[in-house]
Amino acid sequence: MRKIGGMFHYEPNTPIENGYFSRICSPGDDLAFTMSGRCGIYYCLQDIARYDTRKVAYVPMYTCGTVLAPFKKAGYQLKFYELDQNLHSIFDTAVIDEISVLSLCGYYGFCNYDHSFVKACKEKGVVIFEDVTHSMLSADGIDPLCDYFAGSFRKWMGVACGGFAVKRNGTFETPLLPVELTHLKQRKESIETENRDIFWEGELRLRQMFDSFASDDNSEYLLRHADFDSICRTRRENYAALLKALAAPLRGVQIVFSELPEAAVPSHFCLYAEKRSELQQYLTDHQILSTIYWPMGPLVHPLPESSVQYIYDHIISLPCDQRFSPSDMQYVAQILMDYSENFTR
Ligand SMILES: Cc1ncc(COP(=O)(O)O)c(C=O)c1O
């Protein structure tokens, strides 16, 4: 059996533009291609911060350290919102008067946050920012009320840079910095050689030095010419194949999103595992490379019995991307069912 998961090769592309960015942007919007997602997030926040005297951002508690870093760097104080185990955001309307930015996230391609809260924030002059890294290929993945959004294709395909940022109805007031050449070299080399050491060297360095860096031209070309129709179709087919094959009750694992809404394009297939390290090892032994998004960062402090703590402790993501087919997913499902049959508490 071939390996399921691992690093992406460069995404194949077509000579004809995919039209994706003209679909997600209106004529009055400003689109910037950035070196990574966090460079795009930071670029948006720098622009927002120019006129933001309060600088308090309302952000999800289930998140990644690399997502919070741009907020801190831009001088934002963080207020966290909870999530339930369906990754549905639990907003507190009492905070609207205390915040200046609302940060949204449709996890793993499934957008199920409460739009009426977004509307209430907007009406009070709160700037709406969406991190669309997980949801940008979903039909409902970019909230119509967003003032800014930013995302990263680095986890969706092989691309050296892969970030972008959009300001709706306006122009970013400062130019991007040129692409950082050492990071670009590390990214290219890690994609071309699948060398994980170089990959991690680049990632760890990026955490220290990220800024409003632009993308390189090749990555922008790739994002404009990737076959998103086929990527979306394959991911949905793979997800549906997994759901279908895993229809019987499972022991030791629980599917996070057990339905595939028409609008959703999944980034991964997520499970909650009772014994996560055991499951991850079992999957690795069967050539299936899973990932844990995310280790809990130092800035978040969920209550010990909370849903957010549960998510951090139990979630695990399996690949369902365009490199694989529904028959590969049947193999994944079989391995999961074997695990489940032999599961002991
Ligand atoms: C939801 C989310 N937003 C933003 C980012 C940052 O993207 P990048 O790694 O391209 O900077 C990540 C990366 O892990 C992410 O998961």
The ligand as a MOL file (V3000), in Angstrom:
LIG
                    3D

  0  0  0     0  0            999 V3000
M  V30 BEGIN CTAB
M  V30 COUNTS 16 16 0 0 0
M  V30 BEGIN ATOM
M  V30 1 C -6.0190 28.3150 10.5300 0
M  V30 2 C -4.6300 28.7450 10.1450 0
M  V30 3 N -4.4240 30.0270 9.8200 0
M  V30 4 C -3.2080 30.4780 9.4540 0
M  V30 5 C -2.1220 29.6490 9.4330 0
M  V30 6 C -0.7770 30.1880 9.0740 0
M  V30 7 O -0.4370 29.8280 7.7720 0
M  V30 8 P 1.0820 29.7600 7.3530 0
M  V30 9 O 1.6780 28.5510 7.9890 0
M  V30 10 O 1.0550 29.6980 5.8560 0
M  V30 11 O 1.7230 31.0230 7.8510 0
M  V30 12 C -2.2830 28.3090 9.7580 0
M  V30 13 C -1.1310 27.4270 9.7190 0
M  V30 14 O -1.0130 26.5100 10.4660 0
M  V30 15 C -3.5690 27.8500 10.1190 0
M  V30 16 O -3.7740 26.5720 10.4440 0
M  V30 END ATOM
M  V30 BEGIN BOND
M  V30 1 1 1 2
M  V30 2 1 2 3
M  V30 3 2 2 15
M  V30 4 2 3 4
M  V30 5 1 4 5
M  V30 6 1 5 6
M  V30 7 2 5 12
M  V30 8 1 6 7
M  V30 9 1 7 8
M  V30 10 2 8 9
M  V30 11 1 8 10
M  V30 12 1 8 11
M  V30 13 1 12 13
M  V30 14 1 12 15
M  V30 15 2 13 14
M  V30 16 1 15 16
M  V30 END BOND
M  V30 END CTAB
M  END
